[in-house]
Amino acid sequence: MAAVAPFEHPTRIRHLAIDERGIGLRATWRLERGFVNISLWRHDRCVETFRLTPAEATRLVGFIVEGLARAVPEPAPAVAPPPASRHRLRLAEALEGMAARLRQ
């Protein structure tokens, strides 16, 4: 792995997620070594690890964010009242004007 410039440590250096089967995925910053360590856990035993450089981690996070963005439905566009409603409104205004003139 190529040498990397030093990074500032994030405030949180470890994250653990556990799926419905009880398998854990732990991400640990190892920035002093230039990577993020991803490890898979079964019970209290680490069964596999994978090292991501900060650039690779950035691409992985981008991939996840893009997928999440597609998973959320887009809001429905604002719908203008149908033309018939606007027509009725104009007609009602015209009729009110005519009734007011007749009352004079």
GUNUTOR-783971 format. One line per field, with one value per atom (N, C-alpha, C, CB): residue number from 1; residue in three letters; atom name; x, y, z. Coordinates in steps of 0.001 Angstrom, whole numbers, m for minus. Atoms other than C-alpha are relative to their C-alpha. Glycine has a CB too. Layout:
k	NUM,... .
r	ALA,... .
a	CA,... .
X	X,... .
Y	Y,... .
Z	Z,... .
end
This chain:
k	1,1,1,1,2,2,2,2,3,3,3,3,4,4,4,4,5,5,5,5,6,6,6,6,7,7,7,7,8,8,8,8,9,9,9,9,10,10,10,10,11,11,11,11,12,12,12,12,13,13,13,13,14,14,14,14,15,15,15,15,16,16,16,16,17,17,17,17,18,18,18,18,19,19,19,19,20,20,20,20,21,21,21,21,22,22,22,22,23,23,23,23,24,24,24,24,25,25,25,25,26,26,26,26,27,27,27,27,28,28,28,28,29,29,29,29,30,30,30,30,31,31,31,31,32,32,32,32,33,33,33,33,34,34,34,34,35,35,35,35,36,36,36,36,37,37,37,37,38,38,38,38,39,39,39,39,40,40,40,40,41,41,41,41,42,42,42,42,43,43,43,43,44,44,44,44,45,45,45,45,46,46,46,46,47,47,47,47,48,48,48,48,49,49,49,49,50,50,50,50,51,51,51,51,52,52,52,52,53,53,53,53,54,54,54,54,55,55,55,55,56,56,56,56,57,57,57,57,58,58,58,58,59,59,59,59,60,60,60,60,61,61,61,61,62,62,62,62,63,63,63,63,64,64,64,64,65,65,65,65,66,66,66,66,67,67,67,67,68,68,68,68,69,69,69,69,70,70,70,70,71,71,71,71,72,72,72,72,73,73,73,73,74,74,74,74,75,75,75,75,76,76,76,76,77,77,77,77,78,78,78,78,79,79,79,79,80,80,80,80,81,81,81,81,82,82,82,82,83,83,83,83,84,84,84,84,85,85,85,85,86,86,86,86,87,87,87,87,88,88,88,88,89,89,89,89,90,90,90,90,91,91,91,91,92,92,92,92,93,93,93,93,94,94,94,94,95,95,95,95,96,96,96,96,97,97,97,97,98,98,98,98,99,99,99,99,100,100,100,100,101,101,101,101,102,102,102,102,103,103,103,103,104,104,104,104 .
r	MET,MET,MET,MET,ALA,ALA,ALA,ALA,ALA,ALA,ALA,ALA,VAL,VAL,VAL,VAL,ALA,ALA,ALA,ALA,PRO,PRO,PRO,PRO,PHE,PHE,PHE,PHE,GLU,GLU,GLU,GLU,HIS,HIS,HIS,HIS,PRO,PRO,PRO,PRO,THR,THR,THR,THR,ARG,ARG,ARG,ARG,ILE,ILE,ILE,ILE,ARG,ARG,ARG,ARG,HIS,HIS,HIS,HIS,LEU,LEU,LEU,LEU,ALA,ALA,ALA,ALA,ILE,ILE,ILE,ILE,ASP,ASP,ASP,ASP,GLU,GLU,GLU,GLU,ARG,ARG,ARG,ARG,GLY,GLY,GLY,GLY,ILE,ILE,ILE,ILE,GLY,GLY,GLY,GLY,LEU,LEU,LEU,LEU,ARG,ARG,ARG,ARG,ALA,ALA,ALA,ALA,THR,THR,THR,THR,TRP,TRP,TRP,TRP,ARG,ARG,ARG,ARG,LEU,LEU,LEU,LEU,GLU,GLU,GLU,GLU,ARG,ARG,ARG,ARG,GLY,GLY,GLY,GLY,PHE,PHE,PHE,PHE,VAL,VAL,VAL,VAL,ASN,ASN,ASN,ASN,ILE,ILE,ILE,ILE,SER,SER,SER,SER,LEU,LEU,LEU,LEU,TRP,TRP,TRP,TRP,ARG,ARG,ARG,ARG,HIS,HIS,HIS,HIS,ASP,ASP,ASP,ASP,ARG,ARG,ARG,ARG,CYS,CYS,CYS,CYS,VAL,VAL,VAL,VAL,GLU,GLU,GLU,GLU,THR,THR,THR,THR,PHE,PHE,PHE,PHE,ARG,ARG,ARG,ARG,LEU,LEU,LEU,LEU,THR,THR,THR,THR,PRO,PRO,PRO,PRO,ALA,ALA,ALA,ALA,GLU,GLU,GLU,GLU,ALA,ALA,ALA,ALA,THR,THR,THR,THR,ARG,ARG,ARG,ARG,LEU,LEU,LEU,LEU,VAL,VAL,VAL,VAL,GLY,GLY,GLY,GLY,PHE,PHE,PHE,PHE,ILE,ILE,ILE,ILE,VAL,VAL,VAL,VAL,GLU,GLU,GLU,GLU,GLY,GLY,GLY,GLY,LEU,LEU,LEU,LEU,ALA,ALA,ALA,ALA,ARG,ARG,ARG,ARG,ALA,ALA,ALA,ALA,VAL,VAL,VAL,VAL,PRO,PRO,PRO,PRO,GLU,GLU,GLU,GLU,PRO,PRO,PRO,PRO,ALA,ALA,ALA,ALA,PRO,PRO,PRO,PRO,ALA,ALA,ALA,ALA,VAL,VAL,VAL,VAL,ALA,ALA,ALA,ALA,PRO,PRO,PRO,PRO,PRO,PRO,PRO,PRO,PRO,PRO,PRO,PRO,ALA,ALA,ALA,ALA,SER,SER,SER,SER,ARG,ARG,ARG,ARG,HIS,HIS,HIS,HIS,ARG,ARG,ARG,ARG,LEU,LEU,LEU,LEU,ARG,ARG,ARG,ARG,LEU,LEU,LEU,LEU,ALA,ALA,ALA,ALA,GLU,GLU,GLU,GLU,ALA,ALA,ALA,ALA,LEU,LEU,LEU,LEU,GLU,GLU,GLU,GLU,GLY,GLY,GLY,GLY,MET,MET,MET,MET,ALA,ALA,ALA,ALA,ALA,ALA,ALA,ALA,ARG,ARG,ARG,ARG,LEU,LEU,LEU,LEU,ARG,ARG,ARG,ARG,GLN,GLN,GLN,GLN .
a	N,CA,C,CB,N,CA,C,CB,N,CA,C,CB,N,CA,C,CB,N,CA,C,CB,N,CA,C,CB,N,CA,C,CB,N,CA,C,CB,N,CA,C,CB,N,CA,C,CB,N,CA,C,CB,N,CA,C,CB,N,CA,C,CB,N,CA,C,CB,N,CA,C,CB,N,CA,C,CB,N,CA,C,CB,N,CA,C,CB,N,CA,C,CB,N,CA,C,CB,N,CA,C,CB,N,CA,C,CB,N,CA,C,CB,N,CA,C,CB,N,CA,C,CB,N,CA,C,CB,N,CA,C,CB,N,CA,C,CB,N,CA,C,CB,N,CA,C,CB,N,CA,C,CB,N,CA,C,CB,N,CA,C,CB,N,CA,C,CB,N,CA,C,CB,N,CA,C,CB,N,CA,C,CB,N,CA,C,CB,N,CA,C,CB,N,CA,C,CB,N,CA,C,CB,N,CA,C,CB,N,CA,C,CB,N,CA,C,CB,N,CA,C,CB,N,CA,C,CB,N,CA,C,CB,N,CA,C,CB,N,CA,C,CB,N,CA,C,CB,N,CA,C,CB,N,CA,C,CB,N,CA,C,CB,N,CA,C,CB,N,CA,C,CB,N,CA,C,CB,N,CA,C,CB,N,CA,C,CB,N,CA,C,CB,N,CA,C,CB,N,CA,C,CB,N,CA,C,CB,N,CA,C,CB,N,CA,C,CB,N,CA,C,CB,N,CA,C,CB,N,CA,C,CB,N,CA,C,CB,N,CA,C,CB,N,CA,C,CB,N,CA,C,CB,N,CA,C,CB,N,CA,C,CB,N,CA,C,CB,N,CA,C,CB,N,CA,C,CB,N,CA,C,CB,N,CA,C,CB,N,CA,C,CB,N,CA,C,CB,N,CA,C,CB,N,CA,C,CB,N,CA,C,CB,N,CA,C,CB,N,CA,C,CB,N,CA,C,CB,N,CA,C,CB,N,CA,C,CB,N,CA,C,CB,N,CA,C,CB,N,CA,C,CB,N,CA,C,CB,N,CA,C,CB,N,CA,C,CB,N,CA,C,CB,N,CA,C,CB,N,CA,C,CB,N,CA,C,CB,N,CA,C,CB,N,CA,C,CB,N,CA,C,CB,N,CA,C,CB,N,CA,C,CB,N,CA,C,CB .
X	844,0,894,m963,m825,1418,m68,m425,m4,2423,m1058,1402,1090,m343,309,m1366,m168,m330,m798,m448,756,m1411,m1356,803,1360,m5108,m333,m1019,507,m6903,m913,m755,885,m8648,m1428,472,1403,m12444,m346,m957,385,m14259,m405,m1141,386,m15615,859,m1529,m930,m13115,m516,1310,498,m15317,m1518,417,1448,m18770,m283,m524,388,m20487,m1457,212,1368,m23572,m182,m271,292,m25208,m1267,m156,1181,m27599,m928,429,1024,m30637,512,m1203,m575,m28435,967,711,m948,m26255,1437,m93,m1350,m23241,312,145,m390,m21381,962,618,m940,m19623,536,m675,m594,m17187,963,726,m923,m15411,818,m766,m899,m12378,999,734,m993,m10308,1393,m271,m1419,m6590,792,412,m573,m5558,1503,m680,m1452,m2101,706,378,m528,m1616,m528,m352,483,m3561,m1174,1098,1151,m6683,m1115,421,1151,m10113,m80,m1356,80,m10325,m1465,827,1350,m13590,154,m740,m113,m14061,m1376,787,1227,m16755,150,m304,m37,m17631,m1139,m56,1009,m19468,186,130,m68,m20232,1135,224,m1096,m17015,1286,252,m1172,m14685,25,29,m190,m13351,313,1151,m196,m13628,601,m1317,m572,m12438,226,m922,m254,m10925,256,1205,m255,m10608,457,m1275,m530,m8561,m403,1528,381,m9903,841,m1523,m662,m7797,m1082,931,1015,m9565,m651,623,584,m10043,m984,1107,920,m11593,m1241,704,1136,m13782,m934,490,810,m14956,m861,894,773,m16001,m1095,938,1002,m17792,m1159,645,1043,m19682,m836,620,741,m20618,m957,957,843,m21967,m1226,812,1111,m24078,m968,532,859,m25383,m834,850,758,m26368,m1128,934,1037,m28259,m1117,601,1021,m30043,m848,651,752,m31019,m1014,956,940,m32611,m1084,746,970,m34381,m1126,698,1017,m36276,m823,653,816,m39244,78,m1465,m16,m39170,m1353,348,1284,m41810,m830,205,901,m44838,87,m1478,m75,m44658,m1282,248,1173,m46958,m907,413,954,m50089,m863,m888,874,m51867,m1438,382,1399,m55642,m338,m962,341,m57168,m650,m943,556,m58242,m1484,209,1433,m61923,m221,m688,153,m61495,247,957,m269,m59915,m1130,1347,1110,m62678,m1233,m343,1149,m65339,185,m207,m278,m63646,m258,1463,234,m63655,m1486,778,1433,m67257,m753,m538,648,m68294,244,519,m302,m66513,m837,1514,784,m68263,m1469,145,1402,m71670,m235,m411,131,m71081,m14,1143,m37,m70209,m1326,1152,1285,m73371,m1109,m349,1040,m75531,110,111,m194,m74017,m527,1485,502,m74827,m1533,582,1465,m78414,m622,m437,534,m78893,19,787,m110,m78012,m1199,1181 .
Y	m1165,0,1233,m5,m1189,3415,854,811,m907,5940,1074,639,m968,8372,1150,m657,m1157,11869,m229,1316,200,11961,694,527,m520,12574,350,m1026,m263,14084,m1152,1373,1067,11486,517,m548,m385,11619,m123,m883,64,12092,m1408,968,1384,8538,m882,m249,802,5912,m1396,m114,1358,2792,9,m935,175,1772,m1495,772,1408,m1584,m95,m690,288,m2807,m1512,532,1429,m6168,m287,m427,320,m7780,m968,m603,852,m9948,m1408,m102,1317,m13087,48,m550,m141,m11683,167,m1187,m213,m11127,1488,m527,m1389,m7930,461,201,m650,m5568,1196,425,m1094,m3241,761,m528,m873,m294,750,997,m660,1088,849,m1038,m867,4095,m416,1486,260,3248,1019,m1502,m1037,6581,163,1309,m70,6451,m982,m293,976,3489,246,m1416,m374,5065,m810,m106,758,2890,m62,m1399,321,2050,m1522,682,1451,m1520,m412,m527,558,m3363,m1446,98,1379,m6562,m609,m50,770,m9249,m821,m920,658,m10730,m987,1021,988,m13869,m211,m1361,20,m13730,930,m1465,m869,m12410,m269,m182,381,m13633,706,m1503,m627,m11654,m1111,1083,1073,m13921,487,m683,m523,m11595,1492,m299,m1443,m8158,457,363,m614,m5795,1422,m34,m1345,m2591,890,m36,m1000,454,1248,340,m1299,3510,1065,272,m1053,6823,251,1292,m192,7189,m1117,57,1113,3705,112,m1339,m171,4414,1084,361,m1071,7630,m533,1138,582,5695,m940,m765,899,3082,803,m907,m834,5766,655,1077,m575,7475,m1005,504,1077,4165,m223,m1310,223,3677,1177,m221,m1193,7263,56,1281,4,7016,m1027,m296,1027,3789,425,m1298,m487,5327,1087,535,m1066,8344,m584,953,634,6044,m782,m925,797,4035,853,m742,m893,7071,571,1149,m522,8015,1524,m449,m1448,11504,561,383,m582,13860,299,1276,m283,14341,1487,m409,m1414,17581,720,158,m807,20388,51,1450,62,20167,1254,m1280,m1169,23261,m490,865,433,23164,m263,1067,304,21627,1216,m1226,m1153,24116,210,m162,m149,23417,775,m1381,m705,24697,1492,m571,m1419,27960,625,179,m487,28312,273,m1035,m192,27837,1228,m1244,m1157,30436,1297,m40,m1203,33014,189,m86,m73,32186,504,m1379,m435,32600,1489,m823,m1427,35987,842,266,m735,37110,44,m652,36,36003,919,m1442,m893,37852,1452,m234,m1363,40984,370,149,m248,40659,177,m1160,m100,40103,1326,m1166,m1271,43182,1147,213,m1052,45322,m13,m185,101,43996,577,m1476,m514,44955,1519,m559,m1470,48597,686,469 .
Z	0,0,0,1214,130,m959,1251,m1209,m1145,1665,m212,203,72,2463,943,353,m881,3914,1272,m702,m1251,7565,m62,1208,m50,8218,1441,m574,m1343,11172,384,75,m469,13288,101,1367,m201,13084,1478,m862,m1409,16362,396,284,m271,16113,m876,m264,800,15020,m319,715,228,14982,m151,1157,182,13745,m111,m1276,48,14253,m436,1383,444,12362,94,m1477,m129,13080,m785,1503,817,10588,729,m1352,m618,11251,326,m919,m300,11275,1170,m1221,m1103,14045,m458,900,511,11783,80,m1464,m169,12560,m1077,1353,903,10202,769,m1381,m762,11907,m896,1267,723,10319,1047,m965,m944,12145,m770,891,621,11105,459,344,m269,10884,m822,m366,853,9422,185,270,m181,10969,m935,1468,958,8601,m1408,441,1324,5730,m523,m953,482,5614,1028,m379,m840,7001,m2,m528,m93,8247,122,1207,m48,7518,462,m1411,m487,9506,188,1320,m202,9636,1271,m1225,m1295,13028,132,1122,m403,14121,1481,m805,m1465,17806,430,549,m434,19385,m775,1490,789,16616,m1342,m211,1304,13661,m1005,40,975,10598,m1320,m271,1244,7797,140,m1210,11,7249,m1431,914,1303,4307,261,m929,m182,4050,m1167,143,1007,2218,208,82,m99,1441,121,m1239,m50,2078,m1369,517,1338,m1720,m327,m1072,241,m1963,882,252,m913,1081,m534,1431,584,m611,m1134,m508,1114,m3721,513,m962,m580,m1602,603,1080,m595,341,m1098,923,1123,m2954,m607,m1064,536,m4263,890,m127,m935,m1126,m21,1430,11,m1165,m1276,133,1259,m4855,48,m1193,m117,m4155,929,490,m930,m1182,m648,1283,669,m3281,m974,m740,932,m5868,729,m953,m754,m3161,570,1125,m564,m1858,m1149,850,1103,m4069,m59,154,178,m5540,397,m1462,m367,m4195,m1241,821,1124,m6406,m335,337,366,m8393,405,m1513,m339,m7346,m1231,465,1113,m9470,13,89,132,m10732,m94,m1254,120,m10516,m1464,593,1389,m13622,m655,m77,707,m16316,286,m1485,m266,m15601,1292,80,m1267,m12020,m185,1055,247,m13198,m813,m734,834,m15806,872,m1118,m901,m13117,886,875,m853,m10914,m774,520,815,m13744,m280,m1329,265,m14568,1236,m429,m1243,m10909,236,1203,m169,m10760,m971,m223,998,m13960,417,m1402,m435,m12628,1205,351,m1150,m9345,m455,1004,532,m11303,m666,m1004,661,m13401,1039,m966,m1041,m10284,724,1011,m679,m8639,m860,331,901,m11722,m52,m1426,46,m11782,1277,m187,m1262,m8123,55,1166,m56,m8820,m523,m756 .
end
